[in-house]
Amino acid sequence: MNPMTRLCTLILSLLPVPALAYLDPGTGSMMLQVILGGVAAIGVALKLYWYRILAMLGIKKKPEAEDEAG
């Protein structure tokens, strides 16, 4: 791309343009569900890989001492 094309692209991308968009309550509800679903998915992934993450960070839980009689 030549410098003039880059400059024109930059200027046109920074100009304000009205969006003429309407967000109804259903759209807001859908966005909320996407966010909550993402948080839940991250939580489940962390729970599944928790011990691997701790081992990778070097924070491994020491196993309890076994009984000598045992």
Secondary structure, DSSP 8 states (H G I E B T S, - for coil): --HHHHHHHHHHHHS---------HHHHHHHHHHHHHHHHHHHHHHHHTHHHHHHHHT---------S--
